[in-house]
Amino acid sequence: MRKKILIIIAFILTNSVITSAQDHIGPGHPDEASALNNLAVKYYFQGKYSQAEILYNRALEIFEESLGSDHPYVATSLNNLGLLFSFQGKHAEAEPLFQRSLKIREQKLGKEHPDWVNSLDNLAENYYSQGKYMQAEPLYKQALAIDEKTFGAHHLQVANSLSNLGELYDSQGMKKEAESYYLRALKIKEKALKPGDSELESFLYKLAQYYNSLKKYKEAEPFFRRALEIKENSADDDIPGLLADMDNIAELYRKIGKNAEARVYRKKAREIRASTH
């Protein structure tokens, strides 16, 4: 209830800002566009995508008319609209928006600015989502090079860029290349994150699934086990996730002939299911 009240208050306040901007400086001012953009963000997080799209488009129009078509604020509006479309699976509609945002940020901010790198990542992800792997690869590699230069070789952002390339190669069946990038990313995450961090748990599970898909069950086993240990000791209440992990590792042990271990995890899963019903 408190969250709902806060959202309603935020909605009222944002509408008040829009009305105030229109009253004091007239419609079509950049401040009105900023307020419209903020309200669009709220609609986005409420799942009201049609309303968000209308406001994002109106904010974009105002920024273009008042600041020019190549202003960084225009790039931000294009990026926001692209993300909205991407979240809805409208990748073809998002593509030209990300392309234009990237071009503006390159011209106005330079190729090493964080906002430009953000647009680069978004466009690469857009290409990946459409299966345009050849277009995505150089963008992912460019983002990795910039991240390494900006943050250093052992930063989490570098690990995320390495993981992106791993997924790209994995999707194309280039398993050796994928493995190399995945393991480099893991090495960074293990040093940068606490042993029980949920981000580390998710990545360990990704590696387990990767090896499992190749039927390399012995390689998958330690990653499944480590991910499950983190999940079991976690403070969150993700019971479905925990049960899924237990079922997966039990099945893995069955495949490699460790039937006693498989029975242990199946029993644990049954006990948890019984206690939660």
C-alpha positions in Angstrom: 0.0 0.0 0.0 2.8 2.4 0.9 4.4 1.9 -2.6 1.1 2.6 -4.3 0.6 5.8 -2.3 4.1 6.9 -3.2 3.5 6.3 -6.9 0.2 8.3 -6.7 2.0 11.2 -4.9 4.8 11.1 -7.5 2.2 11.1 -10.3 0.5 14.2 -8.8 3.8 16.0 -8.2 4.9 15.3 -11.8 1.6 16.5 -13.2 2.0 19.6 -11.0 5.4 20.2 -12.4 4.1 19.9 -16.0 1.3 22.4 -15.3 3.6 24.7 -13.5 6.1 24.7 -16.4 3.3 25.4 -18.9 1.9 28.3 -16.7 5.2 30.0 -16.0 7.2 29.5 -19.2 4.6 28.4 -21.7 4.2 25.1 -23.5 7.1 23.9 -25.6 9.9 24.7 -23.1 12.6 22.2 -22.4 11.5 22.1 -18.8 8.1 20.9 -19.8 9.8 18.2 -21.9 11.8 17.1 -18.9 8.7 16.8 -16.8 6.9 14.8 -19.5 9.9 12.5 -19.7 9.8 12.0 -16.0 6.2 11.1 -16.1 6.8 8.8 -19.0 9.3 6.9 -16.8 6.7 6.5 -14.1 4.2 5.1 -16.6 6.9 2.8 -18.0 7.5 1.3 -14.5 3.8 0.9 -14.0 3.6 -1.1 -17.3 1.5 1.7 -19.0 3.5 1.5 -22.2 1.0 3.3 -24.5 0.8 6.3 -22.2 4.6 6.3 -21.8 5.1 6.2 -25.5 2.9 9.3 -26.1 4.8 11.3 -23.4 8.2 10.2 -24.7 7.3 11.3 -28.2 5.9 14.6 -27.0 9.1 15.2 -25.0 11.2 14.4 -28.0 9.2 16.8 -30.2 9.7 19.6 -27.7 13.4 19.0 -27.3 13.9 19.0 -31.1 11.9 22.2 -31.6 13.5 24.1 -28.7 17.1 22.8 -28.7 17.7 21.4 -32.2 17.6 17.9 -33.6 21.2 17.1 -32.6 21.1 18.2 -28.9 22.2 15.6 -26.3 18.7 15.8 -24.7 17.3 14.7 -28.0 19.6 11.7 -27.9 18.4 10.9 -24.4 14.8 11.0 -25.5 15.5 8.8 -28.5 17.3 6.3 -26.2 14.4 6.2 -23.8 11.9 5.6 -26.5 14.1 2.9 -28.0 14.3 1.2 -24.6 10.5 1.3 -24.3 10.1 -0.4 -27.7 12.8 -2.9 -26.8 11.1 -3.9 -23.6 8.0 -4.7 -25.6 10.0 -6.7 -28.1 9.6 -4.1 -30.8 13.3 -4.3 -31.8 12.9 -3.2 -35.4 11.2 0.0 -34.3 13.8 0.6 -31.6 16.8 0.2 -34.0 16.7 3.6 -35.8 16.2 5.3 -32.5 19.3 3.8 -31.0 21.2 4.5 -34.2 20.3 8.1 -34.2 21.0 8.5 -30.4 24.4 7.0 -30.9 25.2 9.3 -33.8 24.2 12.5 -31.8 26.1 11.4 -28.7 29.2 10.7 -30.8 29.1 14.1 -32.4 28.3 16.1 -29.3 29.9 14.1 -26.5 32.6 12.0 -28.0 33.3 8.3 -28.2 34.5 7.8 -24.7 31.6 9.5 -22.9 29.5 7.2 -20.7 26.3 8.2 -22.5 27.8 7.3 -25.9 28.9 3.9 -24.5 25.4 3.4 -23.2 24.0 4.0 -26.7 26.6 1.7 -28.1 25.5 -1.1 -25.8 21.9 -0.5 -26.4 22.3 -0.7 -30.2 24.5 -3.8 -29.9 21.8 -5.5 -27.7 19.2 -4.4 -30.3 21.1 -6.1 -33.1 21.6 -9.2 -30.9 17.9 -9.4 -30.2 17.2 -9.4 -33.9 19.7 -12.0 -34.7 22.0 -9.5 -36.4 25.1 -11.0 -34.9 27.6 -9.6 -37.5 26.4 -6.0 -36.7 26.4 -6.6 -33.0 29.9 -8.1 -32.7 32.0 -5.0 -33.5 29.8 -2.8 -31.2 30.2 -5.2 -28.3 34.0 -5.3 -28.9 34.2 -1.6 -29.1 32.3 -1.3 -25.8 34.6 -3.8 -24.2 37.7 -1.9 -25.3 36.3 1.4 -24.0 35.3 -0.2 -20.7 38.8 -1.6 -20.2 40.4 1.7 -20.9 37.9 3.7 -18.7 37.5 1.3 -15.7 40.5 -1.0 -15.9 40.7 -4.7 -16.9 39.2 -6.0 -13.6 36.1 -3.9 -13.3 32.6 -5.4 -13.2 31.5 -3.4 -16.2 34.3 -5.1 -18.1 33.0 -8.5 -16.9 29.5 -7.6 -18.2 30.9 -6.7 -21.6 32.8 -10.0 -21.7 29.6 -11.8 -20.8 27.8 -10.0 -23.7 30.4 -11.3 -26.1 30.2 -14.7 -24.6 26.4 -14.8 -25.2 26.8 -13.5 -28.7 29.2 -16.3 -29.7 27.2 -18.9 -27.8 24.1 -18.0 -29.8 26.1 -18.6 -33.0 27.4 -22.0 -31.9 30.9 -20.6 -31.4 31.4 -22.5 -28.2 35.1 -22.2 -27.7 35.0 -18.4 -28.2 32.0 -18.2 -25.9 33.7 -20.2 -23.1 36.8 -18.0 -23.3 34.8 -14.8 -22.7 32.6 -16.4 -20.0 35.5 -17.6 -18.0 37.3 -14.2 -18.2 34.0 -12.6 -17.0 33.8 -15.2 -14.1 37.3 -14.5 -13.0 36.6 -10.8 -12.6 33.2 -11.3 -10.9 34.8 -13.7 -8.4 37.3 -11.1 -7.4 34.9 -8.1 -7.5 31.9 -9.6 -5.8 31.3 -11.1 -2.4 31.1 -14.9 -2.4 27.3 -14.9 -1.7 26.4 -12.1 -4.1 23.3 -12.9 -6.2 25.0 -11.5 -9.3 27.7 -14.1 -8.9 25.1 -16.8 -8.3 23.3 -15.9 -11.5 26.5 -16.0 -13.5 27.6 -19.4 -12.0 24.2 -20.7 -13.0 24.6 -19.4 -16.6 28.0 -21.2 -16.8 26.4 -24.4 -15.5 23.7 -24.2 -18.1 26.3 -23.5 -20.8 28.3 -26.7 -20.0 25.1 -28.7 -19.5 23.9 -27.7 -23.0 27.1 -29.2 -24.3 26.6 -32.3 -22.3 29.8 -31.6 -20.4 28.2 -32.6 -17.1 31.3 -32.9 -15.1 32.3 -29.3 -16.0 28.8 -28.1 -15.2 28.6 -29.8 -11.8 30.8 -27.4 -9.7 29.0 -24.4 -11.1 25.6 -25.8 -10.4 26.7 -26.7 -6.9 28.2 -23.3 -6.1 25.2 -21.5 -7.5 22.9 -23.7 -5.4 25.0 -23.1 -2.2 24.6 -19.3 -2.7 20.8 -19.7 -3.3 20.4 -21.9 -0.2 22.2 -19.3 2.0 20.5 -16.3 0.5 18.1 -14.2 2.5 15.6 -13.9 -0.3 12.5 -16.1 -0.5 12.9 -17.3 -4.1 11.5 -20.8 -3.3 10.6 -21.6 -6.9 14.2 -20.7 -8.0 15.7 -22.8 -5.2 13.5 -25.8 -6.2 14.4 -25.4 -9.8 18.1 -25.4 -9.0 17.7 -28.5 -6.8 15.9 -30.3 -9.6 18.6 -29.3 -12.1 21.5 -30.5 -10.0 19.6 -33.7 -9.1 19.1 -34.4 -12.8 22.8 -33.6 -13.5 23.9 -36.1 -10.8 21.7 -38.7 -12.4 23.3 -38.2 -15.8 26.8 -38.7 -14.4 25.8 -41.7 -12.4 25.9 -40.1 -8.9 22.6 -41.5 -7.9 23.1 -41.1 -4.2 23.7 -37.3 -4.6 20.7 -37.1 -6.9 18.5 -38.7 -4.3 19.7 -36.2 -1.6 18.6 -33.2 -3.6 15.3 -34.7 -4.7 14.6 -35.4 -1.1 15.5 -31.8 -0.1 13.2 -30.5 -2.9 10.3 -32.7 -1.7 10.7 -31.5 1.9 10.7 -27.9 0.8 7.6 -28.4 -1.4 5.8 -30.2 1.5 6.6 -27.4 3.9 5.4 -24.6 1.7 2.0 -26.1 0.9 
